[in-house]
């Protein structure tokens, strides 16, 4: 488990959502330490990097929680990366594999702005990889990737030389 002090507030749920999966439940962390969690995510990027960022893109749905809070904290725009059928004026979509299935993401047209992509957790990298491809396809310039929890034992994900920055890492 990660040495970060916030890691102690994440519970592990065995065999959820299916047998053999250990679900890392961030609900207790968010319930009791939300401000500290947002501050820890913010600290993943330097002040100079925050100055270069125009928008923060959150991956549905838990990524919205963090991306919107960071957008507010840093006075940046917030972009939604959504599941099918939940976003008007979809410009592009992409299908991708999950650690236990398949899914699809959609986005509206981008504007060439600099973004960071944010999600709650990275496991195999399927949704983060799809979000990266989709963000570039719709017209954004990705300058950073971040998540709260990295299940490092399941991935060595990077996109175009960028690694995902994370607050908490699990190596087992």
N, C-alpha and C positions, 0 to 999 in steps of 0.2 A: 504494500500500500504506500501511497504518497506520504511524504513527511510534512506536507502542508497542514497546518492546524485545522483548517476547515474540513479536512477529510474525515475526521472523527464524527461528523454530523451526517454522513452519508450511510444509509443502511444497505445491507446486501440481502436480497430476496432470492433464495434458491428456487430453481425450476420455474422461473417466470420470464417471459410469457409462455415458455414451453420447457419441457424437461431438458436438463443440461445447461440451461442459460442461468447465469447469475446476474440478476438485474440490480444495478446500482441506483437506488432510490434517493434522489436529491430533495425530496419533499421536506424532510426534517431540516435540512440545511437552509432551504429557502424560507421556511416558516420562522426560524429563529435567528438566522444570520444573513438575511438578504443584502443589507447594505455592505457588510464585509465581503460578501461574494462578488458584488458589483465592483467594489474597490479592488479586489484581487484580480478580476478580469481586466479592469482598466490598467492595472500595473503591468500587464503583459506587453504593453506598448509604451514607448518613450514619449515624452512631450513633443519631441520633433516628429515622431511618427504620427501622433494624433493631429498635428497641424497639417499633415499631408492627406488625411482621410476626409472625404466628403460625406460619405454615407456608411451606415452599418447595415449589412444584409443579414437577416435572421432566417434560419431554416425552420419551417413549421414542425411542430408548434412550440416546443420548449425553447428553441432558439430565439423566438419572438420575445420571450421574457427578458433574456439577457441583452439582446440587440437593442430593444427599445429603451431599456434603462441606461445602457451605455450611450445611446444616441442623445438622450436627455442630458446625461451628465456632461457630455462633451459638446453639446450644441451642434449635433450632426443630424443629417436626415436618416430616416429608417426605411429600409426596403424589405418587403415580404417575399420570401421564396415559399410558394404554397403547393399543397397537394392538389390534384385535379379537381376542377369544378368549383373552386372557391375564390377565383380571382377573375375579374372582368378584364377585357382587352389583353388577353394572353398573347404575347409575342412569340414565345418559344416554350417548348417542353422537352424533357429528357426522362427516359426510363432508366432505372438502375437496379442493381442487386443489393439486398440487405443481408445481414448475417443469418436471417431466417425468413427470406422471401424476396419479393420484388416490389418496387414502388415507382412513383413518377413525381416529378417536380415541375412547376410552371412559374414563369416570370413575365412581367410586363417589360416593354422596351426600355433599354438603358439610355444613358446620355453621355457616356465617355468618362464619367466621374470615377474617382478613386474610392474603392470600397474595401472593407474587411468583411469576411464571411464569418459568421458566428453560429455555433450550435451548442447544445448542452453537453453532448458526449460524442466522441468518435470511437467506434469499435473497429470495423473492417475498413472504413473510409469510403464506403459506397455512397452515402448521401452527401458527404463533403466533396467527394470527387465529382459527383453529378452537379452539385451546386456551383462548383468552380467552372466546369464546362459551360453550364447554362448561363452563368453570369457573364462570361466572356462572349458567348453567342449573342446575348441581347445587347451588349455594348458597354459593359463595365470593365474597368481596369482593376484587377485584384492586387492589393498591396499587402494583404495580411490575412491569416487564417487563425481562428481561435476557437476554443471550447473550454468548458468548465472541467470536464473529465475526459481523460485519455485512457482507454483500455489498451495500453501499449503492448501488452502481450498478444493482442489480436491484429496489430497493424504496424507498419513502418511507413505510413502514408506521408507523402509529400506531393505537391503539385507545382510543376515548373520550378523546382528547386526550393519551394517554400514548404517549411514544416509547419504543422499545426502547433500553435502555442497553447499550453494548457496550464490550469492552476493545479489540478490534481491528477496524478498518474497512478494507474494500477499495473503492476508488472507480473501479476499472477493470474 
